[in-house]
Amino acid sequence: MVDGTTGDIDRDTRRVAVTVGETFPVRLWEDRTRGEEWVPSFDRTALALENDEFLRTISGNAVDAGRRLFEFRAIREGLHRLVLEKRMGWKFTAEDRRVFLVTVTAHGDAGHA
């Protein structure tokens, strides 16, 4: 698939297959001590962000790092693009980026009963 922001093909695109109404998780490491924050970008008519949690896994007075869990629900059939960018408050460009191609099918079309 062609990346619309750079014109390049996404080499690390992950594929997800779900049915309408089904949820799927995305787990990412986030170091809030450094000012990191994952920001999702997606078509809100196709996917819904159901849950956004941060679980601190490193303890310490000055350290705030851990796992960020996003949970999305499929709303509409089709092929949808979900992009998560790791942002830093003082930078204009993303530090990192994860791209997901989400195939959403009608109930029963993806082998689910």
N, C-alpha and C positions, 0 to 999 in steps of 0.2 A: 504494500500500500504506500502511496506517496504521502509524505509529510507536507501538509499545506503551509507550514510556517517556514520551511527551509527549502522545499522542493526535492529533498532527498528521500530515499526509501528508508523507512524505519527498520533498522536491522534487529533491534531487540524488542520488537512488538510481541506482546503476549496475547494469546487468544483465549477467550472465555466463551463458553456456550451455556446458555440458560434458557428457561422457558418464561413466558410472561408471568409475572407475579413472584418469580423466584428471586432470592437474594444471593449475593456473592461477596466475599470479603477481599479486601486488598490490605496487606500488612506491610508497613514500611518503617525503617529505622529513622528516628528524628532526634537531633541533639538541640534541644531548645536553649542550652547554655550558649551555643554559638549563634543563636538567633534563627535556626532553621525552622521552616514550616512548610509542610506539603500542602499544595493548593490544587484542588481538583478542577478540571474544566470538562464539561460534557453537556450534551443536549438534555435539558431538563424535561422535555416532553417524552424522552425515550428511557431515561434512567432517573431514579430518585435516590438521594443520599439519605439513607435510613438511620445511620449511626456513624458517629465520629468520636472515637475515644483515644485517649493517650494513657498508656500504662508505663509509668516510670520503672525502669529496670536497673538503673544505676543509682545507688543512694549516696548521698553526700550533701553537705551544706551548700556547696557551690555548683553542683552538677544536676542538670535536669535533662536526662536523656532516656530514651526508651522506645517502645513500639507504638506506632500510630495505626489504629485500625479504622478503616473506612468500610462501611457495609452499604452496598448499593442494591436497589430493587429494580428489576426489569419491568418497564411499563408498556413499551410498544415493540412490536415485531420489527426485525430488520437488523442491519449491520451498523453498529454504533461505535464511535470512537471516544474513549475515555483517556484523558491526559492528566497526569499528576506531575506537577513541577515543584522541586524543592527550592523554595525562595528564602532569601536573606533580606531583612528589612532595608538594608542600605545599598542593595545591588539592583540594577535594572534588568539583569538577565538571570535565568535560573541556574542554580548550581548543578542540578541533576534533573532527569526527566524519565518518567515511565509512561509507556503508551500501551493501551489495551484495546483490542478489537473485540467487541462484545456482540456475539451473534445471539439474537433473541428470536425464539420460535414460539409458535402457538402451543398451548398445552397439548402434550402427546406427540408433537413433531420431533422432539429431541430424544425420544426413547423413554420419556418419563410417563408414568401411569397417572 
